[in-house]
Amino acid sequence: MQVQTVMLLLRAEGLHSCPQVTWTMYRTTVSQIVGAGDGLPLFCGVAVGLEKEGVPRLRTGRADKTETVSFVGMWPAMPLCRR
């Protein structure tokens, strides 16, 4: 939620951002480069900048949920709000 909030605040200021969780594979190396101590684990990074007009956007495909999700059991329907 914190990263999402930062990204929304950046957008409100006219900036674009991109979360990058693949940094977790390189957290030790990146932590050394940015000077983060052992008590500050690096989980993700956020690229921040201005959008370059006229550049085609890269859209990646998504796997169907049947390929990535397994439903186990049935949950009772829960109302969104009670009055």
Backbone hydrogen bonds in HBPLUS format (Angstrom, degrees):
<---DONOR---> <-ACCEPTOR-->    atom                        ^
c    i                          cat <-CA-CA->   ^        H-A-AA   ^      H-
h    n   atom  resd res      DA  || num        DHA   H-A  angle D-A-AA Bond
n    s   type  num  typ     dist DA aas  dist angle  dist       angle   num
A0005-THR N   A0001-MET O   2.95 MM   4  6.13 157.1  2.01 147.3 153.4     1
A0006-VAL N   A0002-GLN O   3.00 MM   4  6.27 160.4  2.04 150.5 155.2     2
A0007-MET N   A0003-VAL O   2.90 MM   4  6.15 160.8  1.94 151.6 157.2     3
A0008-LEU N   A0004-GLN O   2.91 MM   4  6.18 154.9  1.98 149.9 156.4     4
A0009-LEU N   A0005-THR O   2.96 MM   4  6.19 155.6  2.02 148.2 155.1     5
A0010-LEU N   A0006-VAL O   2.90 MM   4  6.16 153.4  1.97 150.2 157.6     6
A0011-ARG N   A0007-MET O   3.02 MM   4  6.27 155.6  2.08 144.7 150.9     7
A0012-ALA N   A0008-LEU O   3.02 MM   4  6.27 150.8  2.11 143.7 151.4     8
A0013-GLU N   A0010-LEU O   3.00 MM   3  5.12 136.1  2.19  97.8 110.7     9
A0015-LEU N   A0010-LEU O   2.92 MM   5  5.16 161.1  1.96 146.4 140.5    10
A0014-GLY N   A0011-ARG O   2.93 MM   3  4.98 162.1  1.96 108.3 111.8    11
A0016-HIS N   A0049-GLY O   2.81 MM  33  5.47 175.5  1.81 175.3 173.7    12
A0049-GLY N   A0016-HIS O   3.02 MM  33  5.47 159.5  2.06 150.9 152.6    13
A0018-CYS N   A0047-ALA O   2.94 MM  29  5.14 140.7  2.10 140.0 147.8    14
A0047-ALA N   A0018-CYS O   3.00 MM  29  5.14 165.1  2.02 144.5 142.1    15
A0020-GLN N   A0045-GLY O   2.80 MM  25  5.14 156.2  1.85 155.8 151.9    16
A0045-GLY N   A0020-GLN O   3.19 MM  25  5.14 159.2  2.24 124.2 130.4    17
A0024-THR N   A0021-VAL O   3.11 MM   3  5.97 172.6  2.11 123.3 125.4    18
A0025-MET N   A0022-THR O   3.17 MM   3  5.94 158.6  2.22 118.9 123.1    19
A0026-TYR N   A0023-TRP O   2.80 MM   3  5.19 141.5  1.95 110.8 122.6    20
A0030-VAL N   A0026-TYR O   2.92 MM   4  6.08 177.2  1.92 169.9 170.6    21
A0031-SER N   A0027-ARG O   2.85 MM   4  5.71 154.7  1.91 139.7 147.5    22
A0032-GLN N   A0028-THR O   3.09 MM   4  6.29 152.0  2.17 144.4 151.1    23
A0033-ILE N   A0029-THR O   3.07 MM   4  6.37 154.5  2.13 147.0 154.1    24
A0034-VAL N   A0030-VAL O   2.92 MM   4  6.16 162.6  1.95 158.7 162.0    25
A0035-GLY N   A0031-SER O   2.93 MM   4  5.75 115.8  2.35 132.9 147.5    26
A0036-ALA N   A0031-SER O   2.84 MM   5  4.87 142.8  1.98 143.7 148.8    27
A0040-LEU N   A0037-GLY O   3.10 MM   3  5.52 166.5  2.12 116.4 119.9    28
A0067-GLU N   A0064-ASP O   2.87 MM   3  5.50 154.3  1.93 119.0 126.9    29
A0068-THR N   A0065-LYS O   3.18 MM   3  5.12 139.6  2.35  95.8 106.9    30
A0069-VAL N   A0065-LYS O   2.83 MM   4  5.46 145.9  1.95 156.3 157.8    31
